[in-house]
Amino acid sequence: MTITERVAQLRRARTPFVHATVVRAQQPASAHAGDEAILLSDGTIEGFVGGHCAQNSVRKAALGALQAGESVLLRVLPDGDVHYPEAPGACVVVNPCLSGGALEIFLAPQVPPPLIRVCGATPIADALAAMCSVLGYDAMRDDMRDDEADFAPATAVVIATHGGPEAQIIRAALDAGVGYVGLVASKVRGQALLDDLGLTDEQRRRVHTPVGLPIGAKTPAEIAVSILAEVIRGIRVDGLAADRAAAPAETRREDACHDHG
């Protein structure tokens, strides 16, 4: 399987990874410009962007880039003066190999967009799915005919069924660890449903009903905007995990390298 094919496979599976490409190499480095590799969140390297001396530095910087969600230029330079142009903002590490050699490797993290599970076949559900596309989010529609629905990969689950198995959906989403569960319901009906479920305080914090930010929304489209605004706030402000695939170990960029220039 080529790197291009592997990239496509990982994207289809919503698996986070880092695409590493050698953009410059100075002999006696073992890699060459254009060499590529995939680095997974567990540190696995698929492909070749340098020998054993460079691998640990590449792995550490890649995990830091994946954690931060930001691309970085990694410069693996021998100890001493190297005639490479300055690259402000680059990540610079010393090549531990006595043989010397230098590499510049571009690390591009590929993180799946948020996945919103939309339950129901209502105008609000339709508007939610359409607006997810505008935001660049993935939307998965669920007509609730499948009793074995898997909520685990979802960033958020929004229940816009106006009745039906709402309690079962809430319980299944919470049991799957979903961080945001939104229920389209009146305050009275939503509270009664949650009281019947007997949720813990931690579970109750993950359920939002009435759902959405209080912007006075009336139409299905306006309600969808208010719901997605609340999801965005959860991701950007409150720490809601946009991607619930296995996260890499905590690796800060400053721990992996030092800025140069």
N, C-alpha and C positions, 0 to 999 in steps of 0.2 A: 504494500500500500504506500502510495506517495504521500508526502507531507500535505499536499493540497487535498487529497482524498481524506486523509485523517482529520484535517481541519473541518471539512464538511461534515464528517461523521460526528465529531465532537459537538459541533453547533446544533446538529439535529437532535442530539441527546441532551442538549442544554448543560453540557459539562464545561465548567470554567477551565481555562488553560492560558498559557503564554506562548505566543509564536515568536521564536527567536531567530534572527537573521544576522549572519556575519556581513557587515557592510564594509569592513576594511581589515586586512590582515598583513602583518609584517613578519617575514621569516625570522627565525625558524618556527613560527607557529604552525601547528598541524592542520588548522582549519584554513579555509580559503573564502574569499568574498563570494557571497551567494549561498554558502552552506546554511542549512536550516535545521531547526529542531522544535519539537513540541515539549513543553514542560507542564506537567499536571500538578494539581494542588498538593499531592502527596510527595512531590519532589522527583517523581519519575521523569527521566529525559528520554524522549524518542527522537532519534535523529542525531546529528553531529554538528556541534559548533565549537569544538575544541577538545583537547585531550584531558587527561585526568587533572592536570594542574589547574585548568580553567573551569572545570565542571563545578566544583564547589562554589566558586564565586558566581558563576552563572546561575546556579540553582538558588542561592541565597538572594541575589538581586531580583530574580524572576518571581520568587515568592513574595518579596516586598512589593514588587510592581502589581502583582495580582491582588494583594491585600489593599493597596492604595487605589487600584483601578486606574493607574496612570502609566503611560508608556515611558520608557527611560532608555537612554543610550548608555550602555555599559562599556567602559574602557578598561581592559585588562592589560596593564603596562608593566614592563620590567622595571626593577628598582634602579632608578637613574634617569638621566636625560634621554628622552625619546623625541624625535623630530615629528611629533604629531601636532596639528593645529589645536589651539585652545577650543574647548567645547563647553561654554558656560552651562551649568545645570546638569552636566553629565555625571554619571556615577563612576568613580575611579577607584580601582583596586590594583594592588601590586601582584604581578604574576609571581607565584612562589617558585616556579621552575628556574633552576640555574641556567638552563639553556637560553633563557630570554624569550624574545618574540613578543608580539603585541597584537591585540585583537580589539576591534570595536564591534559590539553586538547590539542590535536594536531589539528591545524586548517590548512586545505589544500584548498586553493582557486582553483576553477575549472573555468577557463576562456576559452571560445570557441576560436579556432584558427581564424586567419584572413580569411574572406570570399571574394574570388575574383570572381566577375561575369564576365565571358568571353563571349562576344557577337560575333557571327560569326562562320562559318564553313569553316575555312581556315587553311592552314598549321601553321600559326603563332598562331591561336587560339588553335590548337591541341597541339603545343609545350608548350603554356602557361599552359594548363590544366595539362599536364604531369609533368611540373616542379613545379607546386603548390603542387603536391603530394610529391615530393622530399623534399620540404620545410616544410611539415606538415601543409600546408594551405588547406582550403576547397575551391574547385573550383566548380562553378555552370555554366554549359554551357547553352547558350541561342541562339537558332537559329532564334530568333526574329519573330516567327510566332504568338506569344502571345502579343497582343496589351496592355494587362493589367499587364505586367511584374512589379513585386514589387522589386525595387532596395533598399528599405530602410535598410535591414539588412547588405548590402554589405560594406566591408571595402574599396574596390576599384572596379570600373567598367572599363574594358578594351574593347574597340570597335575595333575589327579586322575583319570588314565585307568587307572592300575595296569597299565601296559604300553602297547603300541601305539607310535605315532610320537613318543615323548617327545623324543628327540634332535632331530628335525626341528622340533618346536614350540619347544624351547629356542632353537635357532639362529635361527628366524624371529623370535621375540620379541626376542632380543638385537639382531639386525640392524635391527629396527624402532625400537630405542632405548628399549625398555621398561625402567624403572628397577628393577622388582621382578619376578623370575620365580621362582615357587615350585613345587617338585616334590615331590609326595607319594610318598615312597619310603623304604626303609630307608637307614641311613647307608652300608652297604656297597654296595648297588645304586646309590644316588645318586652316590657317589664314583666308582664304576666307569664310570658313564655320562658323567660330567663329564670324566674322564680321557680317554675315547675322543674327546670333542669337541675337545680341545686348545684350551681357552679361554685368552684373555689374562687377566692379573691383574684388569684393569678389568672384564671380562665376568664373571669368576668372582665378583666382589664383588656382582654383581647377581642371582646365582642362589642361592636358598635351599633347601638340602636337607640333612638333614631339614627340612621346612618347618614354620614356626610357632614360637611361644615355648615353652620347655620347662616346661609346666604339668602334665605327667603325663596329657595327654589320651588317652582310650581310645576313646570312641564317636565316630561321624561328627560329631555336633553339637559335641562337645568339641574335636575336631580342627579343625573349622571356626572355632570361637572362637579357638583358638590361632593359626591362620593369619591371621585378620583382625586380631587383636591385634598381630601382627608388622607387618602392613600399616599399621595406625594409627600404630604407633611410627615407621615409616618416614616417614609423612606429617608427623606432628606434631613429631618429634624429629630425624630424620636427613636431612630436606630432600628427601624423595621428592616429586616434583611431582604434586599431586593432579589437576591439569588440564594435559594436555600439548598443548593448543592453543597457538597463537602467543602468547607472553607479551609484555606491554607492555615498553617500554624502562624501565630502572630509574629510577623517579621517587619519591623519598621525599616524604611529605606535608609535612614541614617545609621542603622545597625549593619546594613549590608555593604555600605560604601560611604565615601565622603565626597562631597561636592568639590569640584576642581574648577578653578577659574573664578 
